[in-house]
Amino acid sequence: MSLDVPSPEDYFGHVMGADRKLVRWDRIVDYFMELDKSPMVKVTELGKSTEGNPFIAAFITSEDNMGRLEEIREKSWKLSHPKDVPEEEIERAISEGKAVVAMTMSIHATEVGGTQMAPELAWELATQPQYEEVLEKVVLLLFPCFNPDGQLMVVDFYEKYLGT
């Protein structure tokens, strides 16, 4: 689980969640692109926000699962739409499938905490050996920010008036 990506603290220059510190969405996206170098992280740009900012998702799982994402997706689909699926396929999907968990961070602009902690969560999962067993059983679909435009507005406003 070694990864040559700096920790969020090293990358951003402070502990995530530190008092009087907020990281802009563009820098968080840049950090997730660094995490994409890990065999356990796949970052995908799903499109652009209303104001043209990247809307991203990060898949975080074991290396083995990463190579089988389409198969895992198909098994999950069968379990959630079992009509006309033979019973043996359902049983196989249950026994061979993985839990797929989606986490959406900061849907409202002033909910800054989720987006600020997302780099730390992703880095820890991709680099810390104590999470290997979890990543073998789970595919995490992490949306670091569900409102990039609002996040930028809030951080810029905060930075403009910080200390006044």
C-alpha positions as CSV (number, residue, x, y, z in Angstrom):
1,M,0.0,0.0,0.0
2,S,2.9,2.4,-0.5
3,L,2.1,5.5,-2.3
4,D,4.4,8.4,-3.3
5,V,1.7,11.0,-2.8
6,P,2.2,13.4,0.1
7,S,-0.3,13.4,3.0
8,P,-2.9,16.2,2.8
9,E,-1.0,17.9,5.6
10,D,2.2,18.0,3.6
11,Y,0.5,18.9,0.4
12,F,-1.7,21.7,1.7
13,G,0.7,22.9,4.5
14,H,-1.6,22.3,7.4
15,V,-3.8,19.7,9.1
16,M,-7.1,19.3,7.3
17,G,-9.7,21.0,9.5
18,A,-7.2,23.3,11.2
19,D,-8.7,26.5,12.6
20,R,-8.9,29.4,10.1
21,K,-7.9,27.2,7.1
22,L,-10.0,26.3,4.2
23,V,-8.8,24.7,1.0
24,R,-10.3,25.8,-2.3
25,W,-12.0,23.2,-4.6
26,D,-9.4,23.6,-7.4
27,R,-6.6,22.6,-5.0
28,I,-8.6,19.7,-3.7
29,V,-9.2,18.4,-7.2
30,D,-5.4,18.7,-7.9
31,Y,-4.8,16.6,-4.8
32,F,-7.2,14.0,-5.9
33,M,-5.4,13.8,-9.3
34,E,-2.3,13.0,-7.3
35,L,-4.1,10.3,-5.4
36,D,-5.2,8.9,-8.8
37,K,-1.6,7.6,-9.1
38,S,-2.4,5.0,-6.5
39,P,-3.5,1.6,-7.8
40,M,-6.3,1.8,-5.1
41,V,-7.7,5.2,-6.3
42,K,-9.4,6.0,-9.6
43,V,-10.6,9.6,-10.0
44,T,-13.1,10.3,-12.7
45,E,-14.4,13.7,-13.9
46,L,-18.1,13.3,-14.2
47,G,-18.6,16.6,-15.9
48,K,-18.6,20.3,-15.2
49,S,-20.5,22.3,-12.7
50,T,-22.8,25.2,-13.7
51,E,-19.7,27.5,-13.5
52,G,-17.4,25.1,-15.3
53,N,-15.6,23.6,-12.3
54,P,-14.8,19.9,-12.4
55,F,-17.3,17.5,-10.7
56,I,-15.3,14.5,-9.7
57,A,-15.8,11.1,-8.1
58,A,-13.1,8.9,-6.6
59,F,-13.3,5.1,-6.5
60,I,-11.3,3.7,-3.6
61,T,-10.9,0.0,-3.2
62,S,-8.2,-2.8,-3.3
63,E,-6.0,-3.3,-6.4
64,D,-7.8,-6.5,-7.2
65,N,-11.2,-4.9,-7.0
66,M,-10.1,-1.9,-9.0
67,G,-9.4,-4.3,-11.9
68,R,-12.9,-5.7,-11.6
69,L,-15.0,-2.6,-11.2
70,E,-17.2,-3.4,-14.2
71,E,-17.8,-6.9,-12.9
72,I,-18.6,-5.6,-9.4
73,R,-21.0,-3.0,-11.0
74,E,-22.8,-5.7,-12.9
75,K,-23.2,-7.9,-9.8
76,S,-24.6,-5.0,-7.9
77,W,-27.0,-4.2,-10.7
78,K,-28.3,-7.7,-10.6
79,L,-28.9,-7.6,-6.9
80,S,-30.7,-4.3,-7.1
81,H,-32.7,-5.4,-10.1
82,P,-33.3,-9.1,-9.6
83,K,-36.4,-9.5,-11.8
84,D,-35.7,-12.1,-14.5
85,V,-32.3,-12.9,-13.0
86,P,-31.8,-16.7,-12.3
87,E,-31.6,-17.6,-8.7
88,E,-28.1,-19.1,-9.1
89,E,-26.8,-15.7,-10.5
90,I,-28.3,-13.9,-7.5
91,E,-26.6,-16.3,-5.2
92,R,-23.3,-15.9,-7.0
93,A,-23.6,-12.1,-7.0
94,I,-24.2,-12.3,-3.2
95,S,-21.2,-14.6,-2.5
96,E,-18.8,-12.9,-4.9
97,G,-20.0,-9.3,-4.7
98,K,-18.6,-6.4,-2.8
99,A,-20.3,-3.7,-0.8
100,V,-20.5,-0.5,-2.8
101,V,-20.7,2.6,-0.6
102,A,-21.3,6.1,-2.0
103,M,-20.4,9.1,0.1
104,T,-21.4,12.6,-0.9
105,M,-19.6,15.4,0.8
106,S,-20.8,19.0,1.3
107,I,-24.0,19.3,-0.8
108,H,-24.7,22.8,0.7
109,A,-22.0,25.4,0.2
110,T,-21.6,26.3,3.8
111,E,-21.1,22.7,4.8
112,V,-17.3,23.0,4.5
113,G,-16.2,20.1,6.8
114,G,-17.0,17.2,4.4
115,T,-15.1,18.5,1.5
116,Q,-12.2,19.6,3.7
117,M,-11.9,16.1,5.2
118,A,-12.3,14.2,1.9
119,P,-8.6,14.3,0.9
120,E,-7.6,13.0,4.4
121,L,-10.1,10.1,4.2
122,A,-9.0,9.1,0.7
123,W,-5.3,9.3,1.5
124,E,-5.7,7.3,4.7
125,L,-7.7,4.5,2.9
126,A,-5.1,4.3,0.1
127,T,-2.0,4.3,2.2
128,Q,-2.7,2.8,5.7
129,P,-2.3,-1.0,6.0
130,Q,-5.1,-1.3,8.6
131,Y,-7.6,-0.6,5.8
132,E,-6.5,-3.4,3.4
133,E,-9.2,-5.8,4.6
134,V,-11.9,-3.1,4.3
135,L,-10.8,-2.3,0.8
136,E,-11.0,-6.0,-0.2
137,K,-14.7,-6.1,0.8
138,V,-15.8,-2.5,-0.2
139,V,-15.7,-0.2,-3.1
140,L,-16.1,3.4,-1.9
141,L,-17.4,5.9,-4.4
142,L,-16.4,9.2,-2.9
143,F,-17.8,12.5,-4.2
144,P,-15.5,15.0,-2.4
145,C,-17.9,17.9,-3.1
146,F,-21.4,17.9,-4.4
147,N,-21.4,21.6,-4.9
148,P,-18.0,22.8,-6.3
149,D,-19.3,26.3,-7.3
150,G,-20.7,26.9,-3.8
151,Q,-17.5,25.6,-2.1
152,L,-15.4,28.1,-4.1
153,M,-17.7,31.0,-3.3
154,V,-17.7,30.2,0.5
155,V,-13.9,29.7,0.6
156,D,-13.2,32.9,-1.4
157,F,-15.6,34.9,0.8
158,Y,-14.0,33.4,3.9
159,E,-10.5,34.2,2.8
160,K,-11.5,37.8,1.8
161,Y,-12.9,38.6,5.2
162,L,-10.6,36.4,7.4
163,G,-9.2,38.5,10.2
164,T,-11.4,41.6,9.6
